[in-house]
Amino acid sequence: MERYRNIIVLDTTLRDGEQVPGAKLNVRQKLEFAQQLKRLRVDIIEAGFPASSQGDFQAVQQIARTVGDSVGITALARAVKSDIDAVYESIREAEQPLIHIVLGASNVHVEKKFNRSKDAVLQMGVDAVKYAKTLLPQVQYSTEDASRADFEYLWKTIEAVVKAGATMINIPDTVGYAEPEEFGHLIRRIHERLKNLDDSVILSVHCHNDLGLATANTLSAIKNGAEKIECTINGLGERAGNASLEEAVMALKVREGLYGCRTNIDTTELIRTSRLLTHLTGLDVQVNKAITGDNAFAHSSGIHQDGLLKDKQVYEIMSPEEVGAESMELILTARSGRHAVKHAVEKLGFDTSDTVGFERLFQRFLTLADAKKEVYDHDLYYLLSEHQEPSDAAHPLFELTSFQVVTNDICPTATVTLKINGQERKGSAIGDGPIDALYSAIKSLTGIDAKLTSYKINSISHGKEAIGRVNIQLEVGGKTYTGRAMDTDIIKASGQAFVNGINAMVLAGAIENDSDITNVM
């Protein structure tokens, strides 16, 4: 029987993907996505950068406690003791914890970023690995910007950190500079030397998409000996993004005979994972995106449709069912019973064991079904997010209780009522248009002069009463905060998104204390 190599898949959506402006998730959202990555059967989740903030530390720790029983958990550290300590403390409760250390390897990184000699930077890496090994047995070392590094210095670094105890060596194409043939050649050279040095060390790659070559470079690396790949869902990541997990995994599956490799990924969860990420971040996937785009399995030309009717293999190299596309959509109506709704909710990966909570959810479903007539999976995501949004007793948050907007050519006006600490405050404002008036009223009531830097509306479901999603970004004190909301009433969603953005500032500590919030109103 033909033997296939198993490729380890690390998902870094919650670390590298979350570095995208507007993609910041709260702890509950990160846990929800980590649970879906567990269902997708990724081998390792890179859960964050715990030294960056207390919030990120707590999120990594919660993920390690929640899904770390069956999924490897890692987090990023720079080559300094405090970062490594933060990673260890946040992931130590996982059954398969892995410390991930990153340090520059190219001339431009060593000379410009660190302003040290090559030997001094190499010694930093060795010391970091030695220290990490005193805490945990599994340590990954990433040679940042490896695709632009001098090969002999790169190899000297790899050799030194392996001797110091690194169990995985990760080769990042940090700025998306590599080309597939060139990158494959680099990986082959490292692979051959690494196996002679210590054949138990795993060789990994992490590719960025600045030239649109991240998936191609990842696949080229696999052909040339890479045993582990680092990816994100939807290719989310800094600048042009990372290698797309769904593209790399399906390429290996569809062309299994060519690559001779397999992964542990449950590909029927790919579409569900993609849609959940879109829902949580508000960042849409282009319609013609491979695997997860809305049109990835759509055929509109007459010639294609005729061929498909005769035999699907004429124009399909993989079936929608393989990636979970065909089984996603279930249309519900007000006549759908509790059992049907419960089944649909569970199919989306949500827990329905809380009987009282599910009953509240079902009543809200009936209200929405009466308004929309037909309820789709995207609508259920909306209901579930609203249903499960947590309160934070330690921070009094603003609540939009009512609003009225009057728009005309002369003087658009908004009247808003907000609640905080059980107290209601009402105010009115005028603006250039209905949304401007609404936001001016909210700003006057909160006393927070937030600058609106981005405002985006999308329809996320079908029909006349489709749910609209509003995604905004607010700037205060040089920092950006995201607010999102969904409703069949787009004005209401706009107001709620603004309030959610203000609440994000409160939770992040951008507003000094509780009394400040109360006194401004």
Secondary structure as a PSIPRED ss2 file (coil, helix, strand):
# PSIPRED VFORMAT (PSIPRED V4.0)

   1 M C   1.000  0.000  0.000
   2 E C   1.000  0.000  0.000
   3 R C   1.000  0.000  0.000
   4 Y C   1.000  0.000  0.000
   5 R E   0.000  0.000  1.000
   6 N E   0.000  0.000  1.000
   7 I C   1.000  0.000  0.000
   8 I E   0.000  0.000  1.000
   9 V E   0.000  0.000  1.000
  10 L E   0.000  0.000  1.000
  11 D E   0.000  0.000  1.000
  12 T C   1.000  0.000  0.000
  13 T C   1.000  0.000  0.000
  14 L C   1.000  0.000  0.000
  15 R C   1.000  0.000  0.000
  16 D C   1.000  0.000  0.000
  17 G H   0.000  1.000  0.000
  18 E H   0.000  1.000  0.000
  19 Q H   0.000  1.000  0.000
  20 V C   1.000  0.000  0.000
  21 P C   1.000  0.000  0.000
  22 G C   1.000  0.000  0.000
  23 A C   1.000  0.000  0.000
  24 K C   1.000  0.000  0.000
  25 L C   1.000  0.000  0.000
  26 N C   1.000  0.000  0.000
  27 V H   0.000  1.000  0.000
  28 R H   0.000  1.000  0.000
  29 Q H   0.000  1.000  0.000
  30 K H   0.000  1.000  0.000
  31 L H   0.000  1.000  0.000
  32 E H   0.000  1.000  0.000
  33 F H   0.000  1.000  0.000
  34 A H   0.000  1.000  0.000
  35 Q H   0.000  1.000  0.000
  36 Q H   0.000  1.000  0.000
  37 L H   0.000  1.000  0.000
  38 K H   0.000  1.000  0.000
  39 R H   0.000  1.000  0.000
  40 L H   0.000  1.000  0.000
  41 R C   1.000  0.000  0.000
  42 V C   1.000  0.000  0.000
  43 D C   1.000  0.000  0.000
  44 I E   0.000  0.000  1.000
  45 I E   0.000  0.000  1.000
  46 E E   0.000  0.000  1.000
  47 A C   1.000  0.000  0.000
  48 G C   1.000  0.000  0.000
  49 F C   1.000  0.000  0.000
  50 P H   0.000  1.000  0.000
  51 A H   0.000  1.000  0.000
  52 S H   0.000  1.000  0.000
  53 S C   1.000  0.000  0.000
  54 Q H   0.000  1.000  0.000
  55 G H   0.000  1.000  0.000
  56 D H   0.000  1.000  0.000
  57 F H   0.000  1.000  0.000
  58 Q H   0.000  1.000  0.000
  59 A H   0.000  1.000  0.000
  60 V H   0.000  1.000  0.000
  61 Q H   0.000  1.000  0.000
  62 Q H   0.000  1.000  0.000
  63 I H   0.000  1.000  0.000
  64 A H   0.000  1.000  0.000
  65 R H   0.000  1.000  0.000
  66 T H   0.000  1.000  0.000
  67 V H   0.000  1.000  0.000
  68 G C   1.000  0.000  0.000
  69 D C   1.000  0.000  0.000
  70 S C   1.000  0.000  0.000
  71 V C   1.000  0.000  0.000
  72 G E   0.000  0.000  1.000
  73 I E   0.000  0.000  1.000
  74 T E   0.000  0.000  1.000
  75 A E   0.000  0.000  1.000
  76 L E   0.000  0.000  1.000
  77 A E   0.000  0.000  1.000
  78 R E   0.000  0.000  1.000
  79 A C   1.000  0.000  0.000
  80 V C   1.000  0.000  0.000
  81 K H   0.000  1.000  0.000
  82 S H   0.000  1.000  0.000
  83 D H   0.000  1.000  0.000
  84 I H   0.000  1.000  0.000
  85 D H   0.000  1.000  0.000
  86 A H   0.000  1.000  0.000
  87 V H   0.000  1.000  0.000
  88 Y H   0.000  1.000  0.000
  89 E H   0.000  1.000  0.000
  90 S H   0.000  1.000  0.000
  91 I H   0.000  1.000  0.000
  92 R C   1.000  0.000  0.000
  93 E C   1.000  0.000  0.000
  94 A C   1.000  0.000  0.000
  95 E C   1.000  0.000  0.000
  96 Q C   1.000  0.000  0.000
  97 P E   0.000  0.000  1.000
  98 L E   0.000  0.000  1.000
  99 I E   0.000  0.000  1.000
 100 H E   0.000  0.000  1.000
 101 I E   0.000  0.000  1.000
 102 V E   0.000  0.000  1.000
 103 L E   0.000  0.000  1.000
 104 G E   0.000  0.000  1.000
 105 A C   1.000  0.000  0.000
 106 S C   1.000  0.000  0.000
 107 N H   0.000  1.000  0.000
 108 V H   0.000  1.000  0.000
 109 H H   0.000  1.000  0.000
 110 V H   0.000  1.000  0.000
 111 E H   0.000  1.000  0.000
 112 K H   0.000  1.000  0.000
 113 K H   0.000  1.000  0.000
 114 F H   0.000  1.000  0.000
 115 N C   1.000  0.000  0.000
 116 R C   1.000  0.000  0.000
 117 S C   1.000  0.000  0.000
 118 K H   0.000  1.000  0.000
 119 D H   0.000  1.000  0.000
 120 A H   0.000  1.000  0.000
 121 V H   0.000  1.000  0.000
 122 L H   0.000  1.000  0.000
 123 Q H   0.000  1.000  0.000
 124 M H   0.000  1.000  0.000
 125 G H   0.000  1.000  0.000
 126 V H   0.000  1.000  0.000
 127 D H   0.000  1.000  0.000
 128 A H   0.000  1.000  0.000
 129 V H   0.000  1.000  0.000
 130 K H   0.000  1.000  0.000
 131 Y H   0.000  1.000  0.000
 132 A H   0.000  1.000  0.000
 133 K H   0.000  1.000  0.000
 134 T C   1.000  0.000  0.000
 135 L C   1.000  0.000  0.000
 136 L C   1.000  0.000  0.000
 137 P C   1.000  0.000  0.000
 138 Q C   1.000  0.000  0.000
 139 V E   0.000  0.000  1.000
 140 Q E   0.000  0.000  1.000
 141 Y E   0.000  0.000  1.000
 142 S E   0.000  0.000  1.000
 143 T E   0.000  0.000  1.000
 144 E E   0.000  0.000  1.000
 145 D C   1.000  0.000  0.000
 146 A H   0.000  1.000  0.000
 147 S H   0.000  1.000  0.000
 148 R H   0.000  1.000  0.000
 149 A C   1.000  0.000  0.000
 150 D C   1.000  0.000  0.000
 151 F H   0.000  1.000  0.000
 152 E H   0.000  1.000  0.000
 153 Y H   0.000  1.000  0.000
 154 L H   0.000  1.000  0.000
 155 W H   0.000  1.000  0.000
 156 K H   0.000  1.000  0.000
 157 T H   0.000  1.000  0.000
 158 I H   0.000  1.000  0.000
 159 E H   0.000  1.000  0.000
 160 A H   0.000  1.000  0.000
 161 V H   0.000  1.000  0.000
 162 V H   0.000  1.000  0.000
 163 K H   0.000  1.000  0.000
 164 A H   0.000  1.000  0.000
 165 G C   1.000  0.000  0.000
 166 A C   1.000  0.000  0.000
 167 T C   1.000  0.000  0.000
 168 M E   0.000  0.000  1.000
 169 I E   0.000  0.000  1.000
 170 N E   0.000  0.000  1.000
 171 I E   0.000  0.000  1.000
 172 P E   0.000  0.000  1.000
 173 D E   0.000  0.000  1.000
 174 T C   1.000  0.000  0.000
 175 V C   1.000  0.000  0.000
 176 G C   1.000  0.000  0.000
 177 Y C   1.000  0.000  0.000
 178 A C   1.000  0.000  0.000
 179 E C   1.000  0.000  0.000
 180 P H   0.000  1.000  0.000
 181 E H   0.000  1.000  0.000
 182 E H   0.000  1.000  0.000
 183 F H   0.000  1.000  0.000
 184 G H   0.000  1.000  0.000
 185 H H   0.000  1.000  0.000
 186 L H   0.000  1.000  0.000
 187 I H   0.000  1.000  0.000
 188 R H   0.000  1.000  0.000
 189 R H   0.000  1.000  0.000
 190 I H   0.000  1.000  0.000
 191 H H   0.000  1.000  0.000
 192 E H   0.000  1.000  0.000
 193 R H   0.000  1.000  0.000
 194 L H   0.000  1.000  0.000
 195 K H   0.000  1.000  0.000
 196 N H   0.000  1.000  0.000
 197 L H   0.000  1.000  0.000
 198 D C   1.000  0.000  0.000
 199 D C   1.000  0.000  0.000
 200 S C   1.000  0.000  0.000
 201 V C   1.000  0.000  0.000
 202 I E   0.000  0.000  1.000
 203 L E   0.000  0.000  1.000
 204 S E   0.000  0.000  1.000
 205 V E   0.000  0.000  1.000
 206 H E   0.000  0.000  1.000
 207 C E   0.000  0.000  1.000
 208 H E   0.000  0.000  1.000
 209 N C   1.000  0.000  0.000
 210 D C   1.000  0.000  0.000
 211 L C   1.000  0.000  0.000
 212 G C   1.000  0.000  0.000
 213 L C   1.000  0.000  0.000
 214 A H   0.000  1.000  0.000
 215 T H   0.000  1.000  0.000
 216 A H   0.000  1.000  0.000
 217 N H   0.000  1.000  0.000
 218 T H   0.000  1.000  0.000
 219 L H   0.000  1.000  0.000
 220 S H   0.000  1.000  0.000
 221 A H   0.000  1.000  0.000
 222 I H   0.000  1.000  0.000
 223 K H   0.000  1.000  0.000
 224 N C   1.000  0.000  0.000
 225 G C   1.000  0.000  0.000
 226 A C   1.000  0.000  0.000
 227 E C   1.000  0.000  0.000
 228 K E   0.000  0.000  1.000
 229 I E   0.000  0.000  1.000
 230 E E   0.000  0.000  1.000
 231 C E   0.000  0.000  1.000
 232 T E   0.000  0.000  1.000
 233 I H   0.000  1.000  0.000
 234 N H   0.000  1.000  0.000
 235 G H   0.000  1.000  0.000
 236 L C   1.000  0.000  0.000
 237 G C   1.000  0.000  0.000
 238 E C   1.000  0.000  0.000
 239 R C   1.000  0.000  0.000
 240 A C   1.000  0.000  0.000
 241 G C   1.000  0.000  0.000
 242 N E   0.000  0.000  1.000
 243 A C   1.000  0.000  0.000
 244 S E   0.000  0.000  1.000
 245 L H   0.000  1.000  0.000
 246 E H   0.000  1.000  0.000
 247 E H   0.000  1.000  0.000
 248 A H   0.000  1.000  0.000
 249 V H   0.000  1.000  0.000
 250 M H   0.000  1.000  0.000
 251 A H   0.000  1.000  0.000
 252 L H   0.000  1.000  0.000
 253 K H   0.000  1.000  0.000
 254 V H   0.000  1.000  0.000
 255 R C   1.000  0.000  0.000
 256 E H   0.000  1.000  0.000
 257 G H   0.000  1.000  0.000
 258 L H   0.000  1.000  0.000
 259 Y H   0.000  1.000  0.000
 260 G C   1.000  0.000  0.000
 261 C E   0.000  0.000  1.000
 262 R E   0.000  0.000  1.000
 263 T C   1.000  0.000  0.000
 264 N C   1.000  0.000  0.000
 265 I C   1.000  0.000  0.000
 266 D C   1.000  0.000  0.000
 267 T H   0.000  1.000  0.000
 268 T H   0.000  1.000  0.000
 269 E H   0.000  1.000  0.000
 270 L H   0.000  1.000  0.000
 271 I H   0.000  1.000  0.000
 272 R H   0.000  1.000  0.000
 273 T H   0.000  1.000  0.000
 274 S H   0.000  1.000  0.000
 275 R H   0.000  1.000  0.000
 276 L H   0.000  1.000  0.000
 277 L H   0.000  1.000  0.000
 278 T H   0.000  1.000  0.000
 279 H H   0.000  1.000  0.000
 280 L H   0.000  1.000  0.000
 281 T H   0.000  1.000  0.000
 282 G C   1.000  0.000  0.000
 283 L C   1.000  0.000  0.000
 284 D C   1.000  0.000  0.000
 285 V C   1.000  0.000  0.000
 286 Q C   1.000  0.000  0.000
 287 V C   1.000  0.000  0.000
 288 N C   1.000  0.000  0.000
 289 K C   1.000  0.000  0.000
 290 A C   1.000  0.000  0.000
 291 I C   1.000  0.000  0.000
 292 T C   1.000  0.000  0.000
 293 G C   1.000  0.000  0.000
 294 D C   1.000  0.000  0.000
 295 N C   1.000  0.000  0.000
 296 A C   1.000  0.000  0.000
 297 F C   1.000  0.000  0.000
 298 A C   1.000  0.000  0.000
 299 H C   1.000  0.000  0.000
 300 S C   1.000  0.000  0.000
 301 S C   1.000  0.000  0.000
 302 G H   0.000  1.000  0.000
 303 I H   0.000  1.000  0.000
 304 H H   0.000  1.000  0.000
 305 Q H   0.000  1.000  0.000
 306 D H   0.000  1.000  0.000
 307 G H   0.000  1.000  0.000
 308 L H   0.000  1.000  0.000
 309 L H   0.000  1.000  0.000
 310 K H   0.000  1.000  0.000
 311 D C   1.000  0.000  0.000
 312 K H   0.000  1.000  0.000
 313 Q H   0.000  1.000  0.000
 314 V H   0.000  1.000  0.000
 315 Y C   1.000  0.000  0.000
 316 E C   1.000  0.000  0.000
 317 I C   1.000  0.000  0.000
 318 M C   1.000  0.000  0.000
 319 S C   1.000  0.000  0.000
 320 P H   0.000  1.000  0.000
 321 E H   0.000  1.000  0.000
 322 E H   0.000  1.000  0.000
 323 V H   0.000  1.000  0.000
 324 G C   1.000  0.000  0.000
 325 A C   1.000  0.000  0.000
 326 E C   1.000  0.000  0.000
 327 S C   1.000  0.000  0.000
 328 M C   1.000  0.000  0.000
 329 E C   1.000  0.000  0.000
 330 L C   1.000  0.000  0.000
 331 I C   1.000  0.000  0.000
 332 L E   0.000  0.000  1.000
 333 T C   1.000  0.000  0.000
 334 A C   1.000  0.000  0.000
 335 R C   1.000  0.000  0.000
 336 S C   1.000  0.000  0.000
 337 G C   1.000  0.000  0.000
 338 R H   0.000  1.000  0.000
 339 H H   0.000  1.000  0.000
 340 A H   0.000  1.000  0.000
 341 V H   0.000  1.000  0.000
 342 K H   0.000  1.000  0.000
 343 H H   0.000  1.000  0.000
 344 A H   0.000  1.000  0.000
 345 V H   0.000  1.000  0.000
 346 E H   0.000  1.000  0.000
 347 K H   0.000  1.000  0.000
 348 L C   1.000  0.000  0.000
 349 G C   1.000  0.000  0.000
 350 F C   1.000  0.000  0.000
 351 D C   1.000  0.000  0.000
 352 T C   1.000  0.000  0.000
 353 S C   1.000  0.000  0.000
 354 D C   1.000  0.000  0.000
 355 T H   0.000  1.000  0.000
 356 V H   0.000  1.000  0.000
 357 G H   0.000  1.000  0.000
 358 F H   0.000  1.000  0.000
 359 E H   0.000  1.000  0.000
 360 R H   0.000  1.000  0.000
 361 L H   0.000  1.000  0.000
 362 F H   0.000  1.000  0.000
 363 Q H   0.000  1.000  0.000
 364 R H   0.000  1.000  0.000
 365 F H   0.000  1.000  0.000
 366 L H   0.000  1.000  0.000
 367 T H   0.000  1.000  0.000
 368 L H   0.000  1.000  0.000
 369 A H   0.000  1.000  0.000
 370 D H   0.000  1.000  0.000
 371 A H   0.000  1.000  0.000
 372 K H   0.000  1.000  0.000
 373 K C   1.000  0.000  0.000
 374 E C   1.000  0.000  0.000
 375 V E   0.000  0.000  1.000
 376 Y C   1.000  0.000  0.000
 377 D H   0.000  1.000  0.000
 378 H H   0.000  1.000  0.000
 379 D H   0.000  1.000  0.000
 380 L H   0.000  1.000  0.000
 381 Y H   0.000  1.000  0.000
 382 Y H   0.000  1.000  0.000
 383 L H   0.000  1.000  0.000
 384 L H   0.000  1.000  0.000
 385 S H   0.000  1.000  0.000
 386 E H   0.000  1.000  0.000
 387 H H   0.000  1.000  0.000
 388 Q H   0.000  1.000  0.000
 389 E C   1.000  0.000  0.000
 390 P C   1.000  0.000  0.000
 391 S C   1.000  0.000  0.000
 392 D C   1.000  0.000  0.000
 393 A C   1.000  0.000  0.000
 394 A C   1.000  0.000  0.000
 395 H C   1.000  0.000  0.000
 396 P C   1.000  0.000  0.000
 397 L C   1.000  0.000  0.000
 398 F C   1.000  0.000  0.000
 399 E E   0.000  0.000  1.000
 400 L E   0.000  0.000  1.000
 401 T E   0.000  0.000  1.000
 402 S E   0.000  0.000  1.000
 403 F E   0.000  0.000  1.000
 404 Q E   0.000  0.000  1.000
 405 V E   0.000  0.000  1.000
 406 V E   0.000  0.000  1.000
 407 T C   1.000  0.000  0.000
 408 N C   1.000  0.000  0.000
 409 D C   1.000  0.000  0.000
 410 I C   1.000  0.000  0.000
 411 C C   1.000  0.000  0.000
 412 P C   1.000  0.000  0.000
 413 T E   0.000  0.000  1.000
 414 A E   0.000  0.000  1.000
 415 T E   0.000  0.000  1.000
 416 V E   0.000  0.000  1.000
 417 T E   0.000  0.000  1.000
 418 L E   0.000  0.000  1.000
 419 K E   0.000  0.000  1.000
 420 I E   0.000  0.000  1.000
 421 N C   1.000  0.000  0.000
 422 G C   1.000  0.000  0.000
 423 Q E   0.000  0.000  1.000
 424 E E   0.000  0.000  1.000
 425 R E   0.000  0.000  1.000
 426 K E   0.000  0.000  1.000
 427 G E   0.000  0.000  1.000
 428 S E   0.000  0.000  1.000
 429 A E   0.000  0.000  1.000
 430 I E   0.000  0.000  1.000
 431 G C   1.000  0.000  0.000
 432 D C   1.000  0.000  0.000
 433 G C   1.000  0.000  0.000
 434 P H   0.000  1.000  0.000
 435 I H   0.000  1.000  0.000
 436 D H   0.000  1.000  0.000
 437 A H   0.000  1.000  0.000
 438 L H   0.000  1.000  0.000
 439 Y H   0.000  1.000  0.000
 440 S H   0.000  1.000  0.000
 441 A H   0.000  1.000  0.000
 442 I H   0.000  1.000  0.000
 443 K H   0.000  1.000  0.000
 444 S H   0.000  1.000  0.000
 445 L H   0.000  1.000  0.000
 446 T H   0.000  1.000  0.000
 447 G C   1.000  0.000  0.000
 448 I C   1.000  0.000  0.000
 449 D C   1.000  0.000  0.000
 450 A C   1.000  0.000  0.000
 451 K E   0.000  0.000  1.000
 452 L E   0.000  0.000  1.000
 453 T E   0.000  0.000  1.000
 454 S E   0.000  0.000  1.000
 455 Y E   0.000  0.000  1.000
 456 K E   0.000  0.000  1.000
 457 I E   0.000  0.000  1.000
 458 N E   0.000  0.000  1.000
 459 S E   0.000  0.000  1.000
 460 I C   1.000  0.000  0.000
 461 S C   1.000  0.000  0.000
 462 H C   1.000  0.000  0.000
 463 G C   1.000  0.000  0.000
 464 K C   1.000  0.000  0.000
 465 E C   1.000  0.000  0.000
 466 A C   1.000  0.000  0.000
 467 I C   1.000  0.000  0.000
 468 G E   0.000  0.000  1.000
 469 R E   0.000  0.000  1.000
 470 V E   0.000  0.000  1.000
 471 N E   0.000  0.000  1.000
 472 I E   0.000  0.000  1.000
 473 Q E   0.000  0.000  1.000
 474 L E   0.000  0.000  1.000
 475 E E   0.000  0.000  1.000
 476 V E   0.000  0.000  1.000
 477 G C   1.000  0.000  0.000
 478 G C   1.000  0.000  0.000
 479 K E   0.000  0.000  1.000
 480 T E   0.000  0.000  1.000
 481 Y E   0.000  0.000  1.000
 482 T E   0.000  0.000  1.000
 483 G E   0.000  0.000  1.000
 484 R E   0.000  0.000  1.000
 485 A E   0.000  0.000  1.000
 486 M E   0.000  0.000  1.000
 487 D E   0.000  0.000  1.000
 488 T C   1.000  0.000  0.000
 489 D C   1.000  0.000  0.000
 490 I H   0.000  1.000  0.000
 491 I H   0.000  1.000  0.000
 492 K H   0.000  1.000  0.000
 493 A H   0.000  1.000  0.000
 494 S H   0.000  1.000  0.000
 495 G H   0.000  1.000  0.000
 496 Q H   0.000  1.000  0.000
 497 A H   0.000  1.000  0.000
 498 F H   0.000  1.000  0.000
 499 V H   0.000  1.000  0.000
 500 N H   0.000  1.000  0.000
 501 G H   0.000  1.000  0.000
 502 I H   0.000  1.000  0.000
 503 N H   0.000  1.000  0.000
 504 A H   0.000  1.000  0.000
 505 M H   0.000  1.000  0.000
 506 V H   0.000  1.000  0.000
 507 L H   0.000  1.000  0.000
 508 A C   1.000  0.000  0.000
 509 G C   1.000  0.000  0.000
 510 A C   1.000  0.000  0.000
 511 I C   1.000  0.000  0.000
 512 E C   1.000  0.000  0.000
 513 N C   1.000  0.000  0.000
 514 D H   0.000  1.000  0.000
 515 S H   0.000  1.000  0.000
 516 D H   0.000  1.000  0.000
 517 I H   0.000  1.000  0.000
 518 T H   0.000  1.000  0.000
 519 N H   0.000  1.000  0.000
 520 V C   1.000  0.000  0.000
 521 M C   1.000  0.000  0.000
